[in-house]
Amino acid sequence: MKQRISEKFRTLFSEEGDFFASAGRINLIGEHTDYNGGFVFPGAIDKGMIAEIRLNGTGTVRAFALDLDEYCEFGMNEEDAPVQSWARYIFGVCREIIKRGGKISGFDTVFSGDVPLGAGMSSSAALESTFAFALDNLFALGIDKFELARIGQSTEHNYCGVKCGIMDQFASVFGKKGHLMRLDCRSMEFEYFPFDPAQHGYRLVLLNSLVKHELVGSPYNDRRASCERVAKVLGQEFLRGATMEQLEAVKDKISEEDYMRARYVIGEEKRVLDVCEALGKGDYETVGKRMYETHWGMSRDYEVSCEELDFLASLAEESGVTGSRIMGGGFGGCTINLVKEELYDGFIAKAKSAFAEKYGHEPIVIDVVISDGARKL
């Protein structure tokens, strides 16, 4: 990928630049908890974005998306916002840095990635983090890592139409090889947890349904609004810390839909803490049980699953897989599966054949390696 980027960069811009990269992410558990002030448990992966970047001494960004074979030029003022959605991520990062007082100017870039799009592995956060980290480095801005993550989050909010939480950008910036990270999305305190399933006889694998999710617009934002309404009734800023007893006490003051959304989130906060405790004991069976609880909570209470993902999770249960659930915002994408080594080959073969028989194509199998986040290459 780096060589392909380099060849295109020289063709377009004659000279050479510096290489920067950032990662997509998995999230073992803790879905839709980040914007509720709760806990998440992500890790960066060995798939992400790579960009070659060189300052060009003008006020213009000249960008080429290698995977889409598209070129775009834009300035750095608000009215210069590009039409192409991929270019808006780069433009948004520039604008958010400028809003924070960062002095930046034009640059040339070619970028490419190997994060499967629409699979819930945060290709957008990888793109934002790559450019936020790179511009901080190239212009010696001295922005701390949390602010780099917030720049990516603000880009999504203000330029891409998704009111996302902080988890994806956090994982992409802070990722550490061989570790998952428990992030408290209210206090922004975090802790690294060593994570090595192989040592305990397990493998972590994603099955991409190839159903492409679309988070922009109402499905995601509607659920966030539900949570905010319930938190307000409870007299809290977030659902974080609320109990099922408190929720039951206000059940008659909220809609059935809002009740279901809040029930899922309150349960998910406890599941994240349960999984952290279980991992500390090497108790992967409890980890797996909580993963299934998360899946069916997302499917029935949060209603962000789809038929194909429910099929894969049910198949995993029938096959004796330790844990399986939707990963990411939902509405398509992947399941994440915790599989005993001796069951792995049989499960993958069964998942491929049964899914293809029902839906006309096999799911894509993605082996996951926990890796480093944003960095200069």
N, C-alpha and C positions, 0 to 999 in steps of 0.2 A: 504493500500500500504506500509506504514511504517513497519507494522508487517511482511509482506511478505519479504521485504528487509532484515529486522533484522534476520529472520530465515535463509535466504540463506547466509547472511554474517557470522553468527556463524558456519554454516555447512562448508563453504569454508575456513574461516580464524580463527576459534576457539574463537576469542575475539570479543569485541565490539568497534565500532567507534563513531564518531560524525555525526549527521544528518544535511544536508544542503538542501535547496530547492530554486528553482526559478520558474518563471511563464512563461507560454505562453502569447500571447497578442492578443487583438483585435485592430483594427485601425478604428476609426469612419469615418475618411476621410483623404485624403492625401496619395495617392498610387503612387509609382514610383517617388515621389518628393524628397526622402531623398538623393539619389545620384546626384540629380540636384541642391543641395544646398538650397532646399526649406523648407517648413513647413510640419510637420506630426502631427497627433493628436491621439496617441495611449493610451492604458491603459493596465495594467497587469490584468490577469484573475485568477480565482480560479482553474485553471488546469495547471499543469506544470510538473517539474521533482523533484524527491527526491533522494538523494544519501547518503549512509552511507560510511564514509571514515575514514581510520586509517593509520597513517604513519607506514611504515614497516621497516625503517632503512636501506633499500637497494637502489640501483639505478634503480629498476624495478617497473613499475606500473602493478598491477594485477587487472584486471577489469572484472566484470560480468554484462552483460545487461540482466536483469531479464525478460523483455518482449520478448526478442528474444531467451532467453535460450542459450546465447553464452558467451564464456570466451575468454579473450585475455590477453597476457603479452607483454609488450614492454619496451624498455629502453628510455632514454631521449635525445639521440643524433639524428641528422637529419636522419641518415641511419637506425634508428630503427623504422621508420614509419610503423604502422600496415596496413594490407590489408583491414580489415573490416572497412566499412565506418563509423559506429557508433564510433569505437575506434579512428578514425582519429580526431574526434572532441575533445576528451579528450587529445590525443597526441598533437594536434595543440595548445590547451590552455597551456599545459606545455611548449611547445617550445616558444610560444609568451611571456610567463612570463620570461623564461630564456634569450631570446633575449633582454629583457628590464632590465637585470641585476638581476633578482630575483633568489635567491638561494633556489631551491627546490630539493627534493629527492623522492624516491619511496613511493608508497602508495597502499593500498588495497581498493577496492571500489565495491559496488553493487548498481545499480541504476534502477529506474523504473519511468514511467511517465504516465499521463493520458491526455496529449495533443494529439488530433487526428492527426495522421501523414498525411501529404499531404493535410491538410485542410486549409492551409494559416494562421495558428495560431502560427507558429514559434516554433515548437518543438526543432529545432536545436539551436536556440538562448537560449531557456530555459536550454538545456543541457550545452552549453558553459558557461552561466552565473552561473549556479550551481557550476561548477568546478572552474571557475575563482574566484568567491567569496570565495569558500571553501579553496582553496590553499592560497589565500591572508590571510585568517583568521588563518589557521593552521600553516603557516610559518611566521606569523606576518610581512608581507612584506610592509604594509602601502601603498598599491596602492589605488589611489582615484577612485571613482565610475566611472567617465568618462573613465578612463584608463581601468577599468575592461570591460566596454562595447567595447572599441576599441580592446581589446585582443580577444574578441569573434568575432568581425568583421574581424580582421586579420586572425583568424583561418579559417573562411569561404573563404577568399581570397586565402590564401597560402596553405591550406591543404585539402579543400573540393571543390574547383573549382567554387565558386560562388562569383562574384564581387558585393556583397550586400552593401547597405548603412548601416547606423548606427542605424536605427529606432528599429529594432527588439531587438537588444542587449540592447539598451538604455531603452526600455520599460521593459524588463526583469529585469534589474538591479535597475531602479529607481521607479518601480511601487508603487503606493500608493492607498490603499483601498478607494473606493468611489470617485476617481479622475481620470480624463483623463489628459494628458500632451501635451501641444503644444511645440514641439521642433523645434527650428530654426536650421536646419542641416548645415547651413553655420557658424553661430557664436557659435553654441552649447549652446545658452541660452535657458532656458525652463521655463515654468510656469504651475503650477497645476490649473486645472479647476474642481470645484465640479461637479459631474455628477450623477444625480439621476432621471432616466427616470420615475420611478414609481411615484415619487412626482408630475409629470405632467400628469399622466394617460397613460404612455407608457411602453412597454416592449421591451427589446433588445434581439433578438434571432438570432442564426446562423442556417442556413440550409446547411448541408454538402451534396453536390451532390454525394460524394463518387467517383468522378472523381479525380484521384490522379495526382497532378501536379509534374512536374520535372523541376526544375529551373537550374540544372547543365548544362553547355554547352551553345549552341547558342541562344535559344529564349530570355533569360534574358540579356545576354551579348550583343546581337545584338541591343537591344533597348537602352541599355546604350550607346553604341557606336554611335547610331543615334543622341542622345541628345548631346553628346560631339562634334560631327561634327557641329551641328547647333550652339552650343555655340561658337565654334571657329570662324565660319563665322560672328557671331555677335560681335566678339572681347571680349568675356567674358569667364571666367573660367567655369561657370555653366549657366544653363538656368534661374536660379533664378533671378527675377527682370526684365526679358525680357517682353516686351508687345506684344500684337497681331499686333500692327502697325509695330513694328520692324520686326516681323516675316514675315508679308506680304511684307515688303520692300526688303527682301532677298529671296523671294519665288523662283525667277528664278535662284538663285545660288545654290539651294539645291535640292535633289531628292524629289519626291512626298511623298515617304515613310518617309523620315526624316522630312518633313514638317508636316505630320500628327502626328508623334510622339511628335514633339515640340508643336504643337497646343494643344494636350491633356495636356502636362505638364504645360504649361503657364496657361491654364484654371484651372487646379487643384490647383495651388498655390493660386489663388484668392478664389476658393471654400473653402479651409481650413480656410482662414481668415473670410469669410462670415459665416461659421458654428460657429466659436468661438464667433463672434459678436451676432449671433442669439441665441446661448445658454445663453449668458449673459442676454438676454431679455426673456428667457423662450419660444422662438419662435421655436418650434419643427417642424412646417410646413416648414419653410425655410430650416432647417437642412435636412429634408426628400427630398425636391426638389433638393438640392445640391448632395445628395447621388445618386439619379437617374441620374443626369447629369454626375457624376463620372462613374457610371456603363456603360452608353452608350458611353462615351468617351473612356473608357478602351476597350470596345468591338469593336468600329468602327475605332477609330484613333490609339489606342495603340495596338489593335488586340491581347489582352491577355485573352480574354474571351473564352468560348466554348458554344456549343449549349445548354447544360444542364443549365449553369448559366444564359444565356439569357432567357431561358424558365422560370426559377424561378423568375427572375426580372420582366418579363412581367406579370407573374401570380400575383406577389405582386401588381403591378400597377392596374391590373384589379380588384383586391380584395380590393382596397382602402387603402392599406398599405401606411403609411406616407413616408417611405424611404426604399430603398433596393439597394444593389450594391454588386459586387464582393468584397471580402475582401482578401487581400494578393497579392502575385505577379501575380496571375492569372493562366491560363491553368488548371483550375479545382479548387477543394476545395469548399469553402463556399460562400453563400451570407450572408450579415449582414443586418438585417431587424429591422426597427423602427416601431413598431406596436402599435396602440391604444389598450388599455386593452380590450375594448368591441369587437374588431375585432379578437383578438388573437386566440381563439379556432377555429373559423370558418376558418381563414386563414391557420392555421396549418393543419386542417383536409383536406382542399382543396388541399394544397400543397402536402401532402402525397399521396392522391388518384390520382391526376392528373399526378404527376411525376411518380408514379408507373405504371400507365396505359401507359405512353409514353415510359418509360425507363426500366421497369421491376423490379424496386426496389424503396422503399421509401427513401427520403432524411433523414438523421439523424438530429434530432432536438437537438440543444445545447443551453440551457439557459446560459446566461453570467452574472457572478458576477464580478465586478471590485475589484481587490485584491492587495495584496502587492507583491513586486518583490523579488530579491535575499535576502536570510536571513539564519541564523543558526536557526535550530529548537530547 
